[in-house]
Amino acid sequence: MSQTLSEQEIIRREKLAHLEAAGINPYPAPLYPVSHYSNDIKQNFTEENKDQYAAVCVAGRIMSVNDKGKVLFVKIQDDKGIIQLYIKRDEICPDEDKSYWDVITKNGMDLGDIIGSTGYVFITKTGETSVHSSTLTLLAKSLKPLPVVKRDEEGHVFDAVTDPEFRYRQRYADLIINPSVKETFVKRTLLVATIREFLNSRGALEVDTPVLQAIPGGAAARPFATHHNALDVPFYLRIANELYLKRLIVGGFEWVYEFSRNFRNEGMDRTHNPEFTVLEWYTAYKDYLWMMEITEQLFEKIALTLHGTNELTVGDKTINFKAPFRRISIIEAIQENTGIDITGMEEAALREVCKKLHIDVAPTIGKGKLIDEIFGATSEPKYIQPTFIIDYPIEMSPLTKKHRSKPGLVERFELMVNGKELANAYTELNDPIDQRKRFEDQVALMERGDDEAMFIDHDFLRALEYGMPPTSGIGIGIDRLCMMMLNQPSIQDVLFFPQMRPENNHD
């Protein structure tokens, strides 16, 4: 399929031909000895220490060009920010032949080109810290024009491109023209590093578990199916790593965690992507009460590391992550927000509640899903400040230990922040007989048509029969956590390459 070129793209290819005809390689070998970066230079250079900047080598993408005839003021963007190059024709082309200057200024240089320059640092008459170039090297010719954005005198964007179709599909261009986007992903990495340091310092061990699984267990979700050709058997992309981490607890590890790339063949919206990241950890000899306390500590630590404060702005709200967080049972939460006490209700009564509250529910789902639908529709959006929703009905939690003092409930919590679930945790079920019965209940739901019901994992049951110590486990949605902590409105804003419908063309 032939590529359709715009007028500007045709002109850039003509410039490429001029460069090659002049003997200039538009894509030279990759080694270029960069010694300094923009923000480091601008923050640290002074007249007193200028000798330390008498010979620098910088590289970056051209973001603006101010042509003064025999002098160019070029602003380049590198990994740290933007810096100005002062390029004087008679110094770049010291001999009488100035043809090289014409090649690079008239027939070669475009916004978006990547160039390198050596020289010394100085301060211009207008007070801008700049590199006085002695050499100029084209490192990569840009054949596609960057989208037009408005910048201030420093070259910083103040009128960014906001079209989500462009931004999410062409993230590489989005990162170039919208510097704040890059900062979001730098902070995402800092967030993950903070969690790792928090867990490692307490003795947890990071591990890896399979992404391809014969049984898609550990959660109630629709999996992506594939086929293993060598074994000639169906496989699934994991929907959760829970059951494998618990196997490691059986094996003798006391605290394991994994940043798990999970896949669920479900809908896409502002808070859901089919491919997403979850942190799960499991700790032997602990329960969900301990887990609530350490979760509070972790979230407070993340807020302080990223922002230096417990109070964050999320949309038009202020969220305070100062521990302790509020705790309320899911049944009390529903009653708090609807005035209806669902304690002890069976499926038929719950369906009547849904009807009264105008909540549409599928005939295939059972008691647990009905309660989940009621909570999601009436209560979940109401919990803005961090709140632990605790003590769920047993039907909602097939992997959770029965409550030690409240019949019909299990020891589980979900952490709600800004009306969304950020974490889900249990005192884990370690009774293999009880676990088998609950798996069988899930199969019954599957036979009714619930395509999110859990499969029976017989190997996991075998592992439990060897004996798993009392354990607490948690799953934290990293993408949603990043949305919250970085004040981003959509999950697509915290994923480098969110899932999108295929394009009709490839221009």
N, C-alpha and C positions, 0 to 999 in steps of 0.2 A: 504494500500500500504506500503510494507516494506521499511525501510530506508537503503540505501546503504552507508556503512561507509568506509572512507579511512583508510589506515594503521595507520596514526597518530590518527585518531579518535578512533580506536580500542584500541590503547595503552593508550589513556587518560581514556577510560572506565575501563581498567584494573587497572589504578592508582586509579580510583574512588573506585573500589572494595577493594584495599589495604587499603585505608583510612578508609572505613567503617569497615573493619575487625579489624583495629587497634583502633576502638572506636571513630574515629574522624568524626563528623557530617560535611559533605561537604557543607551543606546548612543550617546553624544554624538560630535561630530566628533573626529577622531583627534588633533588638535594638543593636547598637554599638555606644558607646559614643565618637564620633569624636570630638576633641577639637581644632585642628589646621589643616591648609591647607598648601600645598607645597609652593606656591609663597609667602604667608604671612610669613612663617618661613624664607625662603631664603632672603627676602627683609628686614626683621626687626631684625633678630637675630644678636647679637654682643657678644663678650666676656664680655662686660660691663653689659649686661642685661640677661646673661645666666640663672640667677636664675628664670627668668620668664618662661624659657623653660626647667625647670628641670623635669617636668612631662607632657608629651604630648601624645595624642592619635591620630593616623593618620590612614587612610584607602585608598585603591586605587587598581588599576589593575596592575599586574606585567607586565612591559614592557621590562625588561632585567634582567639577573642574571649573576653575575660574581662569580663563585665558586672557593674559595681559600682553599678548604678542610675543615678546622674547622671554616672558616669565609665565609659568603656570603655577597656580595654587591648587593642589590636588588633595582632596581628603580621602583617606583610605580607612576602611573598617577592618580591624583584625579581631582576634579572639577576645580582646579585652575592651575594645571600644573604637574610637575614631581619632585619628591624628592627621595633621596637615603636613604635606610635603611642599617645600619651596623648590621649584625646578627651574633653573635658569639655563636658557639655550646655550650660551657661550661656555658654560661649565660642563654641560652634558655633551656638547659637540665642540671641543676646544680647537679643532682645526678649522680651516677655511670652508671645508665642505659641510654645509648645514643640512644636507639632504636627509640625514637620519632624523633630524628634528621634525621635518615635514612629514616623514613617514609615520612617526609615533603620534604627532599631534593632529594632523589632518587626515591621514589615511589609516591610522591604527587604533588610537586610543578611544575607548567608549566607556560609559558608565557600566559598571559590572565587571570590567576586566580586572584580573588579579595581577598585581605588579609587585616588584620588590625594589628596594632602594637602599643604598648605603650613603652615609653622610654624617653630619654632626648636628647636634641639637642646639637651637637658639630660640630667642624670643623675638617675634616680629615687632614692627613699629606699632601695630595695633594691639600688642600684648599677648599674642597667641603663641604658645609653645609649639614649635614646628621642627621638622627635620629638613635641614639644608642639604639637598641631594647632590651627590657627586656622580652617582651612577643610577641608571634606571633600567630595570629588566622586566620584560613581559613574561609572566609565569603561566598565564592561561587566558586565552581570548574568549570573551563572552559572546555567544552567537544569538542569544535571546535577550531582548531588552527587559530590564526590571520594571515592575509596575511603578507608576509615578506616585511618589508620596511627598508631602510637604515637610521640610526640615528647617530648623532654626539655624542661626549663624554658626553654631558649633557642629552642625550636621546631624543633630538629633531629631528623630521623627516626632512631629506633633500632630500629624493628620494621617494616622495609620490606615492601611488597607484592612477592612473589617469583613469583607465577603467570606463567609465560612466555607463555601464551596471551593473557592481559591485557596484559602488558608490551610484547610485540612488536607486537600488533595495535593497541593504543591507546598508541603511543609518546608522544603529546602528554600524556596523563595520567600516564604513567610518569615523564616528565621533571619534572612538577609535584610529585609526591609522593615521588620517590626522587632527592634532589639528587645523590647520587654518580653517577647515570647521566649527568647533565649534565657532570660533571667528566670522565668517560670520553671524551665527544665533544669537549670542549675540548682534551684532551690529544691526541686523534686529529688535530685541526687543527694543533696544535703539532708533532706528528710529521711531518706532510706539509710544513709550513713549514720544518722543519729540513732535510729532504731537498732541498727547492728551494734553500735557501741554500747547502747543501753543493755541489750541482751547479752552480748559477749562479756561485759563487765560483771554480769551476775552468774556467769558459768554456763550459759546456754551454748549449744553446739549447732552451727549451721550445717544443714545437710541438703542433699538432692534426692528426689524421688521421681519415679517414671512419669513421663507425660503421656506416653501411649499405654493404655490400660485395657486389659481384657474385660474388666468389670468397672463401669464408671460409677464409683461409689463415693461416699463421703458427703453427699448433698442431694437434695431433691431438685433435679434440673434435667432438661433435655440435652443429651450429649451430641457431639459431632461424631458420626460413624465413619470408619475407614476400613481397609482390608489389608492384612499382612500377607503379602504374596508368598514369602518363603514358608510360612507356617500354614497358609491357606485357612486362616481363621479371621473373624471380624475383630477389630480393635476400635477403641474409642479414645478421643482426646480427653484428657482428664477434666472433670468438672470440679474436682477438689483433690487435695493430697492428704486428707485427714486419715484415711485408713492405713496408709503407708507409714505415716508418722507414728501412729499408735503401735504399729508392728515394731517400730524401733524402741518404743517404751517397753513393750514386752521383752525385747532383746536385751534390755538392761541399761539403756541410756535414760538419764533422769530428766533431761531438759533438751528438747530438740526444736529447731525452727527452720522454716523455709520460706523464701519469697517465691511463691508458686505462680507460674503462668497458667491460668485456667481458661477453659473454653466452654461456652454454653450456647447451644443452638436456639437462641431465643430472640426476643425483640431488641430493637435498638432505640434509645432515646437519650435524653440529656444526661442520665445517670447510668446508662447501660451500654456496654460494648461487648460484642461476642467474645473477644479476647481481652482478658483483664488480669491484673496482678493482685494476689491476696497473700498477706503474711499469715501463716499459721504457726502456732507453737503449742507444745504439750509438755506439761511438767508433772512428774510423778509426786505423789504424796501431798498434792495441793487440791483445793476445791474452788468453786466459783466465787466464794467470798474473798479468798486470797486473790483470785484473778481480777476481781473488781478493783482492789486496792492497787495492784501493780499496773493495771490499765490506766487508772487515774494518774499515776506517777509518770507513765510513758507519755501520755497526751500532754501533760503539763510540760514535760521536758522538751517535746517537739515544738510547742508554741514558743517557749523561751528561747530555744536555739535559733529558730527561724526569724523571730520578731522581737525578742528581748522583753516580751510581756505576755501575761496570760490572756489578755483581752485582744480579740481579733475582730476586724470588720469583715463580715461575710454578707455581701450584697448590701442591704440597708439595715442589717442587724449587727449588734455587738455580741459576740460569743465569748464567755469567760470560761477558760479551761482550768481555773484554780480548783484543786481538789479540796474536799470530797464532792462527788457528783450526787445528785438526787437519785433515790431508788424507789421504784413503785412496781407492783406486780402488774402483769398484762391485764388480768381481770379487773383490778382496781382502776387501771388506766382507761379501759373501755367504759367502766361505770362513771369515771370522772368526766368523760367527754360525751357520753350519751345518756347517762342516767339509768342505763340498763345493766342489771347484774346477771351475767351469764353463768354464774357458778353452777356446776352440775348439769348444765343443759346438754341434751343429746342432739343428734344431727337434725332431727325434724324441728325441734325448737329453735335451733340456730338458724335454720333456713327461714323460719318465720321472722326472726330478728332481722335477717338480711332483707327480707321483703319489706318490713316496716321501715328500715333505714334506706330503702331504694338502692340496695347494692346488688348488682347482677352477679350471680355465681353459676358456675357450670354444674350440671347434675352429676358429673363424674367425681367431684371432689368430696372428701370426707370431712369429719368433724374438725380435725386439725386445720385444714386449709380454710374452712369456713371461719374459724376464729381469727386466722391470719388475715382473711379478707376484711372482716369487721374492724380489726385493729388498724389495718392499713388505710381503710377508707375514712375512719372516724377519729383516729387518735394519733397516729404516727406523725402527721404534719404539725401537730400542736406542740411537740417537744423541741423547743428551739435551743435552750441551754442543755449542756450535756446531762443526759438522764439515762440511768440503767433501768430498762424494762425487764423485770425478773419473774421467775417462777411461772413457767409456761405449762399449759396442759400437756399431758403425756403424749397425746395424739399428734402434737406439732413437732415432736422432737424424738425421732426414733433412735438416736445415738446417745441420748442423755440419761444420766442416772436419776432414778426416782427420788423425789424430795424426801429428805430424812424425817420431816414432821408434817407434811401436808399431802394427804392422799390424793391421787389423781394428777399431781403436778410433778414437774421435774426441776432440777437445779440448773437453770439456764438464765442467761441474760443477753439482751441486745442493747448496745449503746446507741442511743438516738441523739443526734446533734443537728440542729437546724432542720428538723423534720425528716431526717434521713438516717437509716441504719449505717453505722460506721464499723461496728464490731459485733460478733456473735460468739458466745462462749458457753461452755458447759462444765459441770462436774461430769466427767465422762462415764458412760455405762461400761462397766467391766465384768458384768455377769453374762457369761456366754449363752446361758439358757434363755435369759430374758432377751438378750440381743437377737437370738435366732427367732424368737416369737415376734419381735417387732419387725424384723425383716420380712417375715411371712405376712404380717399385716400390710406391709408396703406392697407385696406382690398382689394381695387381694385388691388394693387400690389400683394397681397397674391393670389388672384384669377388668376393672370397671371402666378403664379408659383414661386414667390419669397418667399422661406420658412423662410426668416429672417424678413419679414415685421411684423409690430406690430399688436397685437390683439386690439380690442376695449375693454377698461375697463370701463363699464358703471357706476360702483360704484365710480371710480375716477372722471368721468364726473359729477356725482351727487355732489361729494365733492366740485368740482370747482364752481358749481352753488350756493353753500352757500357763495362763495366769498373767493378768496385767495389773500392776499396782494401782491403788487409787490415784486418779489423774485428773488434772484440769487442762482444758484446751481452749484455744481462741482462734478466730479468724478475723482479720482486719482488712477491709478493702482499701488497698493502697491508693488506687485511683481516686476513689471518693474522698479519702483522707487528704490527698493532695488538693482536690477541688476546694475542700473546706479550709485547709491551712493556707492556701495560696489565693483564696478569694476568686476562684474561677467558676463561671456559671455553668460550664458543660464539661463532661468527661472528655470530650474531644479536645479540650484546651489543655489537658494534662497528659495526653498521649501524643507521642511524636507522629505516629501514623495511624490514626483511627480508621476503623473499617468503613469503607464507602462503596456505593454501587459502582460497578465498572464503568469506565468512560466509553463513549461510542467511538472515539478516535484517540490517537496517541500523539497529537501535535503538541 
